[in-house]
């Protein structure tokens, strides 16, 4: 089973495009359920994701979902067969307060004016555009999205790099060619993970799975097939 974790402002429905390409057993997790009652921290959400998985399952996390996937891996490193991390940040080692302030602004805008929030979010250079097949959160998820910018802000996350030696399962870390910041972060992260590789997919920005779904899914399939032949 591949547990798929969507990104900020995303939806679990976005993984349907990937399911069609992979033809694998996929469980797309609705991350906004963690805000149905009292909000979960990143650590608590990662623990919950790990507890609901079975031994030998695989994690696939994109951006914010990639950060949650790292927390799930660290919650129980022996449980997971492998992980695919896409365009994710391992954690800040400075500037946390500034990032929390920035994410509070996003949270307030999401609460106040959902349409303006979506427009401004998608106008960020790192995101470039909304690829066909990528489904975003809708108005019913407005409050959860806002809460996630407060409780799952990168400024609320500790730097996970010192903990990476604990993650011993195979990890494929994927970034897009047109995303130099996260490509540099991935290179740094995979140098710290004991059993990892970094793949850069051409003609892609931050939203790799939807910018280049064919190439992305081929890379994931190849990675998983190599696991079964080891």
Secondary structure by P-SEA (a helix, b strand, c coil): cbbbbbccccccccaaaaaaaaccbbbbbccccccccccccaaaaaaaaaaacccbbbbbbccaaaaaaaaaaaaccccccbbbbcccccccccaaaaaaaaaaaaaaaaaccaaaaaaaaaacccccccccccccccccaaaaaaaaaacccccccccccccccccccbbbbbbbcccaaaaaaaaaaaaacccbbbbbbcccccccccccaaaaaaaaaaaaaaaaac
